[in-house]
Amino acid sequence: MSAHVEHGTVVWTDEIDLSPDTLYIRGEQLGIRMRLTQRQIHAIKQVTAEVFGCHAKTYLFGSRVDDQQRGGDIDLYITDIGLAPELQGDAKLRFLVKLKQQLGDQRIDLILAPPAGQTPMPIHQMARQTGILL
């Protein structure tokens, strides 16, 4: 893949297709697949930063990372949370309210990474292993 700058804008010289859920270069799929639109991804990342801090990372996992499935809720796993554990419960509620305001009435499941020193549960391990970083 190559690019050059024209009038302050990057111009790609190879064929690139950015569909809402998959990146293709020269017709070849790069394997980054998820069933979210760019608008949904942007909203999730924005609300994550607002509520959990700019260093928080959000992973999409569950049925939305499988193109063979249809429908399904949005399963999110958030790590690197910049809040004390005692503040995370209220932050989780704020996150869900803000995200539903932006995305509409979507079913959203939110799992927060365990605090440092706490043993992860199987859901934490599964979300991290199968999730796609947004």
N, C-alpha and C positions, 0 to 999 in steps of 0.2 A: 504494500500500500504506500502511495506517495502523495504528497501534497505540496502546494506552494502558496505564498501569500500574494493576493492581488488587492490593492486598494484597502489594505487592513483586514481583509477577510481570507480565511483559509479556504482554498479551493482543492478538492480531492481530485486526483487525476485517474483514480480507479473507480469502478462502479461500486457504489455503496447504496444499500437499501436499509433504511431505518424504519421498520414496521413498529407498531406500538409495543410488541412483546419480544421481538427477536432481531438480532443484528445479523445481516448478511453482507458479505463482501464478495464481489464478482459471482454472485449467485450461490456462494457457499455459506451455509449456516455455521455460525461460530459457537452455537450451543448455549447461548445465554437466553433462556426461555422463561417466561412467566406470563401469567394472564392478568396483567395490570396495564393500564394505559400510562403514557408518560405523565399525564395530568395527575393520576392517582399516585404515582411514584413521587412526583414533586410534592404533593400535599403531605404524604406520609413523612418524607424527609424533613419538610419544613416544620411540621408539628412536633416531630421527634426532637429537633434542635431546640424549639421554643420551650418544650416541657422538660426534657431530660438533659439538656445541655448540648453544646456544639460538638462534643466529642463522642456522643452516643451514636451507636451503630444499630441499624435496623435490618433484620433479616426476614425475608418472606419465606414461609415454609408451608407444608401441607398441600392441599389439592391445587392451589393456584400456581405451583411450580410444575404441574403436570398438564401438558397440553392435551392429553387424551381425555381428561376429565372436563366436566362442564359445571358451571355454577360454583357453589361452595363459598364459604366465608373467607375472609382475609385473615390469615394466621400470621402474626408478627411476633418476632423475638427481638428484644432490645438489650444490648450489652453496653458496657462502658458508661454506665449511668452516673451523672454528676450530682447525685442527690444522696443524702443520708438515708439509710434504710427506713427510718421512721417516717420519712416524707414521701416515700414511693407509692403508698396506697392512694393518697390524695392526687398525686401526679398522674397515676394510672387513670383515674376517673377524668381528670382534666384533659388528658390526651384523647380518650375515647370521645368525649363531648366535642372537642375541637375538630377531631378528624371526621366525625359524623356530620358536623356542620359543613365541612368542605366537600365530602364525598356523597352526602345524602344517606338515606337509610340502608346502609350496608351492614351485614353482620361481620363484626371484627372481634377476633380473639387476640388478646395481648398477653404475652408471657414476658416477664422481666427476668433478666439474668440474676442468679442468686448473689447476695453480697459476698465480698471477699471472705474467705474462710468457711463459708457454708458449702456443704456438699451439694452438687447439682443433682436434681431429680432426673429421671429418665426423659421427661419432656424437654428439659433444657438440653440434654445431650442430643436428642433427636433433632430438635430445632436447629442447633448449631451445625450438626453434621449434614443435614439435608437442605438447610436454608440457603437462599441466595441473597447476598449483601446488596441492599438497594443503594 
